[in-house]
Amino acid sequence: MSRRVLFAVFCAVAAGAPAPAQDIYLKETRSYDREGFRNEFKKDPEPPTPQQLQQTEIAVRTAVYPLTEHKFHLERRRMGRLIDEADSLIKQVFNPESTNTPLQKEFGKKMVEELDRVMAPKQQAAIARINAGRVLARLAEESGYEETVDLLVKVITDPDEVDGARFWACRGLRNLFARAGKKLPLNVGAARRQKALEALVAFIQRKPEVTKMTPEEELNGLRVLRREAVRALAELRDPGAAKPNAHAALTLVRVLAGDTGLVPSPRLDEKVEAAIGVCQLRPDAKGDYQPGYGAFFVGRFLVELGSKYAARKSNREPWKIHAARLDEALRASAAAFPADKTVKEVARLGADIARSVQQGSDAGGARNALDAWLRQPANVPTQASVYKSDPKSVVTLQAAGAQ
C-alpha cells in the first residue's frame, strides 16, 4: 500500500465521525480590494490604521470562513482550492517584498484568532477542523509568527480534537522550527518552545486504544501521525530535561530503539526521523544530557537499516533519501559533541553504511564493522541513561525471542 493511500486512510479514520446535526457555519459578507490590500504590505512600517485593520479582518475571514461551509465539504476538490487561496494570501503577506512588519503582525494575529474560532467548537465538522489545521501549518511556516505556537499546541493537546487536525498542527510546529535551519527569521521565546516540546513529548508517548484486531491500515495511520510529531520534536534540537513532561531526547531514543512502551510499535520511517532527531540534538546548558547513550542506539539502528536494505524486495522505501539525510545528521552530531567517543565512532562508521546505501551498493562490510564495534564490551558507553540526573531515563527493549 502506498504512502498516499495510507495517508488517505489515516485522514478517513481521523474524520470518520458522523457530521454534526447542525454545522458551525461562519460567513464574511463584506468585500475588500485585494490588489490594494497586497500593496499595503509594501509600504514603510507604520502603526496600522483603522482602515488597514478592517481590511485585514475582512481578508482573513474571507480566506478562513469558507472552510466551515457544508456545501463546500461536499463539492469535489473545493476544499483543496480554498486551501490554495488561503496559502496564496499568506505568501503575499509574508513575501520578501513585504516590508510593513506591523501590519504583517496584525495579519498573523487575526489569522490565528479566526482559525481558533473555526476549530474551537466541539460540534465543528471534522473536515473544517482538518483544513483549518492545514492553513495554520502554512501560516506558521511562511510567517515564523511565534503566536502560532499557542494554537498549534492547543490543537495537539485538546482531547476533543480530531487526529487529522493534530497531524497538521505537528506539521506546523515542524515547519516553524525548521525555519532556523533554513536561515529564515525565527524568534520563538523559551516559554513557547518549552510548551511545544512538552506537547510533542506527551503526544508521541500517548497510548491510543488499539487491540490485536485493529486493522493494519489504522495502525499505520497512527504511525504516520506520530512520525509527524517526531519530525517536529527533532526540529526543536533541544534534549529537554530530566522530568517526565520534558523528556525530548529520551522520547526520540525510545522511538529510535523501538521501546516496548510505544503503541503501536515504531515503523522504519519513524525510526529514521528519530535517529536524525537524536543526531541534531545540541548540548544543554546544565550538561545533564548524555549524548553517548543515544548515539549507541543510533548505531544499532544503522546496523538494522543496513540489514533491511540488504534484504529489501523492492525500492518502495526511499532508501537513498533516508541514507543521505542520516549521513548529514551524523556529521552534525560529530560536530556538536566532538569529545564523546561513542558519538564520534558511530558517526564515522555509520557514515560508511549511509554512503553505501546512497551509492546503491551492498552495505554489508560497513554494517558488520559498526556492529562489531558496538558489540565490544569496551565500547559500551559508560553513560547509562539519557540524563545524568535521572538513572531511569532509559529505553525498554523487547526481550530476545519475544513476539
Order of alpha helices (4+ residues) and beta strands (2+ residues): alpha-alpha-alpha-alpha-alpha-alpha-alpha-alpha-alpha-alpha-alpha-alpha-alpha-alpha-alpha-alpha-alpha
